[in-house]
Structures are given as structure tokens and as C-alpha cells.
Amino acid sequence: MDYRRAFRSAAVSFADLVARVPADRWDDPGLGDWTLRQLAGHATGSGLRQVPAVLATPAEEITRASSEDYWLLARVVPPAVLAAARLASDEDARAHALPDDPGALVGDLVGLATQALGRAEDDDIVETPAGGMRVRDWIPTRTFELVVHGLDIAAAAGVELFLTPEIYGEAAAQAARAAAVGGDGPALLRALTGRAILPPTITIV
């Protein structure tokens, strides 16, 4: 599936999901130490809110040449840098926790993100939090954020995330490529073909 259509589809489904979260569930546990409200705020920020700003910021050179490179950055940066990034993510989740009735807000952010993507060219190099990336390589990581955190929100809120098999396939393929590049390809393939159990330590995030 074209990465632009995949992002738009995931964004619209994410907005629909957020609009269906019961009002009395927002302060329930979400993910880790985050409430559902904070989890959704983080997902909205990483998957939607930052997109127009990143797409409007040119970079001079490519430092992450693929979506897989983006996810594997966490394996190569110094531990202190990774810890600081996780702390910043926690602070952002709390600072941008969603209000009680977030449907209109998230819908507006979907519009702004998709409009910004419509103005960008596939091979534009933009400054992402991981460094310079082509638009066509970075946007799939935003789709991945919406899909994975959409599943987190759905599980915490007790509602269903409606996505097409193609979108799930795109997100799963991205994760599989990152795992393979990171050295976990054999374990992943054996698990997916029923020959072994996937080790709990395997993660791309």
C-alpha cells in the first residue's frame, strides 16, 4: 500500500478510536505509568501533532536512510541519550494529555497532518527527532506509532480499533524488517512459522 494512503487510513481510524473511548475511562491505566489520557496524548503527539512541523523543516543530509534505521537508533545511541529521550517522551505525554472530549481536537490534528503530507514530496529530506530522513521513509514510522498505540488505547479502553488487514500488514512488515536488520530475523521467522516461541526480549522500540 502507498505510504501516504496508509498514513491517512491509520490517522482516520485513530481519530475514530479516540472519539469512541468512554468518557469515564480517560483516567484509567493506559500503558506503563501513563494513564489512558496520557497515552493518547503521547500517541497523538508522535503520530499527528509533530508531522506538520517536521515536514516543514528541511534537513541538509540523510542520517537515517530507512524506517528500519529509525527504530534501530535506540540500539546504537549511548544509554544516557536513550534515557533522556524516554524522559522527554514521558514529559510530553503528561504535558499533552488529552482533554475529556478530544474528538474534535484529534480530528483537527488529522487534517493538519494529512494536509502537510499532501504538500511534501516523497524525496524531500526533513529534520526528524532521529535526524535527516526522506519523507517516504519517515512517514511510515508515524503510521506505525498510530497503529501500535491505537492498539494500546483500544486494549486499555475496552474498545476496538478498526484497521484494514493491509494497514496491520504494513506495520507488521516494518517491525519485521527492523527486527531482521537488528539481528532478530531468524527468531522472528521461526516464531511466525510455528517452530519456536518468540523470546520476550525481542523488541524494536
C-alpha positions as CSV (number, residue, x, y, z in Angstrom):
1,M,0.0,0.0,0.0
2,D,1.2,3.5,-0.8
3,Y,2.7,5.1,2.4
4,R,0.5,8.2,2.0
5,R,-2.7,6.2,1.9
6,A,-1.6,4.0,4.8
7,F,-0.9,7.1,6.9
8,R,-4.2,8.7,6.1
9,S,-6.1,5.5,6.8
10,A,-4.4,4.9,10.1
11,A,-4.9,8.5,11.1
12,V,-8.6,8.5,10.4
13,S,-9.0,5.2,12.2
14,F,-7.1,6.6,15.2
15,A,-9.3,9.6,15.4
16,D,-12.4,7.3,15.3
17,L,-10.9,5.2,18.1
18,V,-10.3,8.2,20.3
19,A,-13.8,9.5,19.7
20,R,-15.2,6.2,21.0
21,V,-13.3,6.0,24.2
22,P,-15.9,6.1,27.1
23,A,-15.7,9.4,28.9
24,D,-15.2,7.6,32.3
25,R,-12.1,5.7,31.1
26,W,-9.7,8.5,30.4
27,D,-8.0,8.4,33.8
28,D,-7.8,4.6,33.9
29,P,-4.3,3.0,33.5
30,G,-3.1,3.2,29.9
31,L,0.5,1.9,29.3
32,G,3.2,1.6,31.9
33,D,2.9,4.6,34.3
34,W,0.7,6.5,31.8
35,T,-3.0,7.0,32.2
36,L,-5.1,6.4,29.2
37,R,-5.3,10.2,28.7
38,Q,-1.5,10.5,28.8
39,L,-1.1,7.5,26.5
40,A,-3.5,9.0,23.9
41,G,-1.7,12.4,24.3
42,H,1.6,10.8,23.5
43,A,0.2,8.8,20.6
44,T,-1.5,12.0,19.2
45,G,1.8,13.9,19.5
46,S,4.1,11.3,17.9
47,G,1.7,10.2,15.2
48,L,0.0,13.5,14.3
49,R,0.9,16.7,16.1
50,Q,4.6,16.7,15.1
51,V,4.0,15.8,11.5
52,P,3.4,19.4,10.1
53,A,6.4,20.8,11.9
54,V,8.8,18.1,10.8
55,L,7.6,18.2,7.2
56,A,8.2,22.0,7.2
57,T,11.8,21.7,8.5
58,P,14.3,20.7,5.8
59,A,17.5,18.8,6.7
60,E,20.8,19.1,4.9
61,E,21.6,15.4,4.7
62,I,20.1,11.9,5.4
63,T,21.2,10.4,8.6
64,R,18.5,7.7,8.9
65,A,18.2,6.0,5.4
66,S,15.1,3.9,6.2
67,S,12.2,3.3,8.6
68,E,14.3,0.4,10.0
69,D,17.2,2.7,10.7
70,Y,14.8,5.0,12.6
71,W,13.8,2.2,15.0
72,L,17.3,0.8,15.4
73,L,18.7,4.1,16.6
74,A,17.7,3.2,20.1
75,R,20.2,0.3,19.9
76,V,23.2,2.4,19.0
77,V,22.9,5.7,21.0
78,P,24.5,6.0,24.4
79,P,22.3,4.9,27.3
80,A,22.2,8.4,28.7
81,V,20.8,9.7,25.4
82,L,18.2,7.0,25.3
83,A,17.2,7.7,28.9
84,A,16.9,11.4,28.2
85,A,14.7,10.6,25.2
86,R,12.4,8.4,27.3
87,L,12.1,11.1,29.9
88,A,11.2,13.6,27.3
89,S,8.6,11.3,26.0
90,D,7.1,10.9,29.5
91,E,7.1,14.7,29.9
92,D,5.4,15.2,26.5
93,A,2.7,12.6,27.4
94,R,1.9,14.5,30.5
95,A,2.0,17.9,29.0
96,H,-0.2,17.0,26.1
97,A,-2.7,14.7,27.9
98,L,-5.9,14.8,26.0
99,P,-9.0,16.7,27.3
100,D,-12.2,14.9,28.3
101,D,-13.8,15.3,24.9
102,P,-10.9,15.0,22.5
103,G,-12.7,14.0,19.3
104,A,-12.6,17.5,17.6
105,L,-9.0,18.1,18.7
106,V,-7.7,14.9,17.2
107,G,-9.8,15.3,14.1
108,D,-8.2,18.7,13.5
109,L,-4.8,17.3,14.0
110,V,-5.5,14.6,11.4
111,G,-6.5,17.3,9.0
112,L,-3.3,19.3,9.6
113,A,-1.1,16.3,9.3
114,T,-2.6,15.0,6.1
115,Q,-2.6,18.4,4.5
116,A,1.1,18.8,5.4
117,L,1.8,15.5,3.9
118,G,0.0,16.5,0.7
119,R,2.4,19.4,0.3
120,A,5.5,17.3,0.8
121,E,7.4,15.4,-1.9
122,D,8.5,11.8,-1.4
123,D,12.2,12.5,-1.5
124,D,12.2,15.7,0.5
125,I,14.7,15.4,3.3
126,V,13.3,16.7,6.6
127,E,14.7,17.0,10.1
128,T,13.1,14.4,12.3
129,P,13.8,13.7,16.0
130,A,16.2,11.0,14.7
131,G,17.9,13.2,12.2
132,G,17.5,13.8,8.5
133,M,15.2,11.4,6.7
134,R,13.3,11.3,3.4
135,V,9.6,11.9,3.8
136,R,8.8,8.5,2.3
137,D,10.9,6.8,5.0
138,W,9.8,8.8,8.0
139,I,6.0,8.9,7.5
140,P,5.7,5.1,7.8
141,T,7.1,5.4,11.3
142,R,4.3,7.7,12.1
143,T,1.8,5.2,10.8
144,F,3.4,2.6,13.0
145,E,3.0,4.8,16.0
146,L,-0.7,5.3,15.3
147,V,-1.3,1.6,14.8
148,V,0.7,0.3,17.8
149,H,-0.5,3.0,20.2
150,G,-4.0,2.6,18.8
151,L,-3.9,-1.0,19.8
152,D,-2.7,0.1,23.3
153,I,-5.5,2.6,23.6
154,A,-8.1,0.0,22.4
155,A,-6.9,-2.5,24.9
156,A,-6.9,-0.1,27.8
157,A,-10.3,1.4,27.0
158,G,-12.1,-1.8,26.0
159,V,-13.0,-0.7,22.5
160,E,-12.0,-1.9,19.1
161,L,-9.5,-0.3,16.7
162,F,-10.8,-0.7,13.2
163,L,-8.0,-1.0,10.6
164,T,-7.8,-2.9,7.4
165,P,-5.6,-6.0,7.1
166,E,-3.3,-4.0,4.8
167,I,-2.5,-1.5,7.4
168,Y,-1.8,-4.2,10.0
169,G,0.4,-5.8,7.4
170,E,2.3,-2.6,6.7
171,A,3.0,-2.1,10.4
172,A,4.0,-5.7,11.0
173,A,6.3,-5.7,7.9
174,Q,8.0,-2.6,9.2
175,A,8.6,-4.2,12.5
176,A,9.8,-7.4,10.9
177,R,12.3,-5.6,8.7
178,A,13.7,-3.6,11.7
179,A,14.0,-6.9,13.7
180,A,15.8,-8.6,10.9
181,V,18.2,-5.7,10.4
182,G,18.8,-5.8,14.1
183,G,19.7,-9.4,14.1
184,D,16.5,-11.0,15.3
185,G,15.2,-12.2,11.9
186,P,15.8,-15.9,12.5
187,A,14.0,-15.9,15.8
188,L,11.1,-13.9,14.4
189,L,10.7,-16.1,11.3
190,R,10.8,-19.3,13.4
191,A,8.1,-17.9,15.7
192,L,5.8,-16.8,12.8
193,T,6.0,-20.3,11.3
194,G,5.2,-22.1,14.5
195,R,8.7,-23.5,15.1
196,A,9.5,-21.6,18.3
197,I,8.2,-19.1,20.8
198,L,9.2,-15.5,20.3
199,P,11.6,-14.5,23.0
200,P,10.1,-11.8,25.3
201,T,13.3,-9.7,25.0
202,I,12.8,-9.0,21.3
203,T,11.5,-5.5,20.6
204,I,12.3,-2.8,18.1
205,V,11.2,0.1,20.4
